[in-house]
Every structure is written in structure tokens, then in C-alpha cells.
Amino acid sequence: MIELRPLQQFLAVAELLHFGRAAERLHMSQPPLTQAVRKLEAQLGVQLFERSSRSVRLTAAGAALQVAAAKLLAEAAALPAEVRAVADGVAGRLRLAFVSTVGFGGLPLWLRTFREACPQVALALREATLDVQLDEFAAGGIDAGFVIHTPGQAPGGFERLSIGVEPLVLALPSSDEPPSDAQCLAAPLVIFPREVAPSLYDAILAHHGSAGVAQEAIQMQTIVNLVSAAIGVAWVPASLQGLQRAGVVYRAMPGAPEVETSLVWRADAPPVVARFVEHVARHA
């Protein structure tokens, strides 16, 4: 194992091609420097310099070591700052999961501004529903995730930042004669599977009545597309009204259930998570 100090001494001689001046730069006398270089040559089993009474020149091996040593010493010098950056949460890797509805809200802006604020953080993004996220948390596959649930019913065992609460609106097929509210509530549902968001699923079924479920689908985009085919009606977050689809209209309904979006993470998450949470809290 080669230590850094002999490489620093070698590099000074390689740059100046003069043992005396190199010793002055290193604030040491020449004999110990000469001895250190010879010891390094013995350790490597190569000759690094061609010496004469009038000149010092690098050998081919010495020239190769000069490039490698300069790179290694630069990396060693940068290492403390890199480690501190990771400890401060401004560098490293953030594995972030999110439900699709957040993509229609503030997520794109939060990600862009976080990249600008912390360019040394590598973001690994994954779209995933609550059930998938819980499995990934258990397996150590993600660091934080955006989830949806009824207000106050976030999954237990996590730290949490509430992003906001919004009403659900009803997506229904467009028609020449809009149906009444009662007719809307009597229409069959297009809804996500219960495991995707249990509390929200139960709240929707409790509010909608006994019309039954016509079709289940995971992605909100797919649900809205099924509504456009007149398979049923669907309750979606109000922010999803930005998803325009031919044949679909959105209607605010009295007494509609509400949905809360939360950012969740484990208490032992890496420092970069705290940095991201702070950023989202400031911008949400």
C-alpha cells in the first residue's frame, strides 16, 4: 500500500525536476527527500528518474506515475468535502417514489428546483402506488415516497410531511344532457384497487353509494380513459382536472370526499432525505 506522503514528495520532484528546489517546496532537506524517492522506487520495483550530475529526467514509468499520482492526490484532497456534503444532505443519492397524481401537482417544480439547489444529488425516480412503496420501504429500495390517503390516515411507522388536502371531483362521460348529481352517484364506478390506497378506496365507496364497481385500474390516466369510454364514473383529485381527455368532463360535487397527499420516509433515512423534505416544505 502506497501512502500519500511519498507520492506528494515524488510529485514535487517530477514537477520541478530538481531535488533541491523540490525539498524547499516541501519544507524539508534534500537527503530525506532523495531517500524517500529511492524507497518509493524500491517499493514499486521501477526507476522513476534518470539522474545525472547536471539533470533529472522522468523515466516512462515516472511519467505514468506523475499522471496517476496527481489524480489520486486531487481526489484525496477533495474527499473530506465530499464526505461532509453527503453528511449535510447536499450530495449523494435520493431514491424517490411517487403516486401518479403528484405529477399533476407540484412534483415537477420541486424536482427541478431541488436539482438546481443540490446538483450533487443523484435522483432515482420511480412511479409507484402505496402498496408497492410499502414493499420497497421494507426491502430498502426507496428512501422517501409521495402517497395519497384520506386526511389524517397516512400509513403508520413513517415520518410525514403533509403536502396538502384537496377535494375529489367526479370524472364522468360528456353528454349532450348532463346528468343530475343523483344520476352521477347512481352510475357504476371506475376505481383503483383497494390495496393502492385503502382509506381513500373505502371513503369513495362509502360516499358513492351502492352502484357498484364497473372496472378497476391502477393508473389515474387509465381510469380517466375508461371514463371517456363510458364504462363508468370516477372520483379523482381536483388537481387532476389538468388531465384533459376527449369525452370526459369534471364536476365538483357537494360533500365530496377529500384526499391528502403526504411525503413519507423512515426515521433512519439518509441525510439527503431531510434536505429534500426541507426543500419540499419550503416550496409546497
N, C-alpha and C positions, 0 to 999 in steps of 0.2 A: 504494500500500500504506500503510495507516494504522498507525502504530506504537502500542504500548500506552501509552506515557507521555502523549501528548496526550489519550488517552481517559481516563486517570486524572485529569488536570487538569480536563477538561471535566466529569467526573462529580462532582468535588468542588464545582464551581460550581453544577451542576444540583441537587445535594442541598441546598446551603446558600443558593442564590440570593443570594449575596453574594461579590463578588470578593475583598474584603479578608479575610473570615473563611476563605474557601477557600484563599487564599495562606498564611494562618497554619497551616492544617491540613497543607498540603503543604510547610511549612518553606521558603517562598520569598517573594520580594517580589511586590507586586501587578502592577507593569508587565510583567514577563516572563510572568506568568500571563495577563494580558489579551492580550498579543501572541500567546501560544500558542493561545488560543481563536480569535482572529481568523484565524490561519494555518490552523487546522482548518476553520473556516467557508469559507475560500477554497479549501481542498483539496476539500471536499465540494460547494462551489457552492451552499450554503444558509445562511440565517441561523438560528443556534441559540438566540440570546437576544434578547429585546426589552429594551433598556436605556434607562433614564432616570436623571435625577439623584437620583431617590428610590427606584427599584426595579429589580429584574432579574427577568424572567419568561422561561420557556421558550416557544419557538415550538412549533408542532405537530411540525416536523422535529426540534427539540431534544428533545421528549418521547419521540419514537420512538427517537432515538439513545440516550437515557438507558437505556431498557429493554435495547436491544441491547448497549450498552457494558458494563452491569452483568453481563449474562450472559457476554459474552466475557472480561471480566477475571476473573470467578469460574472460568471454565474454564481460563484461563491459570494461575491460582493453583493449581488442582488438578492441572495437568499433570505437574509433577515427581513428585508422589506416585503418580500413575497409572503413570508410566513405571517408577518404582522397583518398584512392585507387580508389574508384568509381568516385570521382571528378576529379582525374587525368587521368581517362580513362583506368586504368590498371586492373580494376575489374568491374564486372557487367555482363550484358548480351547483346550480339550483335545479332540481328535478320537480317540475310543477305540473300538476294535473288540474283539469278544469272541466266543468259541465258545459255543454254547448251554448246554453243560454247566456253565459257570461261573455261569450264572444260578441254578442249583440249589444253589450253594455260597454263598460269602461275598460275591459281587459286589453284590447289592442293599445290604447293610450298608455295604460300603466306599464305594459311591457316595453313600449318604445321609450318612455321617459326613464324607466329603470335601466335600460341598456345605455342610455346616454349618461346617467348618473354613475353607473358601475360597469364600465366597459370590460373590466377584467372578469366579470361573472359570466360563465357559460350557461345559457338557459336551455334545459331539455324539457320540451313541452309535450304534454300528452292529453288528448281529449278523452275523458273517462267519466262514467256515471258513478254515483256514490258507492254502489256495491263493489265496483271494480277498484275504486280508490281505497276502500277499506282493506281489500285483499292486498293491494300494493303497499299500503302503510305497514301491514303485518309482515310482509315479506321484505321490507326495507327498500322497496323500489322507487318510492317518491318521498320528497321532503315536505311538501305542502300541497293543498288542493282547494279549489273552489267548489262548493257544494250548494245545493238548494234544499230547502225544507220549509215546513210551516214555521211561523215565527216562534222562537224560543225552543224549537225541537231539534237543535243541531245534534249530530252524533256525539255520544259521550266519550270521555277519555282523551280529549284533544284540547289544546289551547285554541282560542277562536277570536276572530275579528269579524264583526258583523259589517257587511258591505251595504246593506240596505234592505228595506221591505217595500214591496210593491204589490198592487192587486193583480189578480189573474183577470184576463179578458177572454171572451169566448170567440174562438175562430169558427166561423160557420160558412157553408157554401153560399156564394152570392146568388141572388134570385131577383126576379122582377118584382115580386111582392115579398118584402122582408117579413119573416115570421115574428110572432109576438114573443115576449120573454117566456111565457108559459110553454109555447111550442118549442122554443130553444131548449128548455130544460127537459122536455119530453123526448128529445132526439137522442139516439144512441151515441156513445162516447168513442172517440179515438183517444187513447191514453197510453202512457208509458207503463211498463211492467212495474208491479209494486216494489220490487227489490231496488229499483232505480232511485226511488225517493219515497219510502214507506209513509211518512207522516203526510206528505203532500198528496199522495195517492188516496189515502183514507179521507182527507179533508175534501177532496174533489168529489169522491163518490158520495160522501155524506151530504154534500150540498146539491149535487146534480139530481138526485132522486133515483128512481128505480128503473130508468130507461135501459140500463144495461150497457155492457161494453161491446162495441162492434168490432174493434180491432186494437191490438197493442202494437206499439212501435217504440224504439228506443230514442232515436234522434228527433229533436223538435222539428227539423226541416222535413223529415219524413212524415211526421204527424200532420203538419200543415199541408203537405202534398196529398195526403189521404183525405183531408177535409175537402180539398179542391175537387176530388173525385166523388164528392157527396157520399162518402162512406159513413160519415158522422160529423159530430162537432167536437171541438177540443178546447180545453182550458189551457191557456199559455200565459207566461208572464207578460205584463203590459209592454215591457221593453222589446219584446219580440215582434211588435207591430211594424218594426222596421223591415221585417222579412216580408216583402210583398210577393204575393203569388196570385197569378190569374185565377179567378174563380173563388177567391177567399176574401171575406170581409171580417173585420174585428169589431166586437161590440162590448162596451163596458156594461156590466150587469150589476144591479143593486144587490148588496150583501155578498159580493163575490169573495171567495177565499183569498188569502194573501200568501205570498211566497217570500221567504227571506233567503238571501244569498250570504254565505259565510266563507271566509278563508280559514281553514283549519290546518293545524300542524302539531307534531309531538313536542312535548316539553323539552326533550333532549335533542331537538333538531340542531343542525349546524348553524354557526353564526350568520351565514348568508340569509337564512330564513328570517331572522329577526330584522335584518336590513331590508328585506323585501316587504315584510309586514309593515314596518315603519313607513316605507315608501307608499304602499297602497293606502294606509291610513291617512297619509297627508294628501293624497290625490283623489281618493274615492269621494 
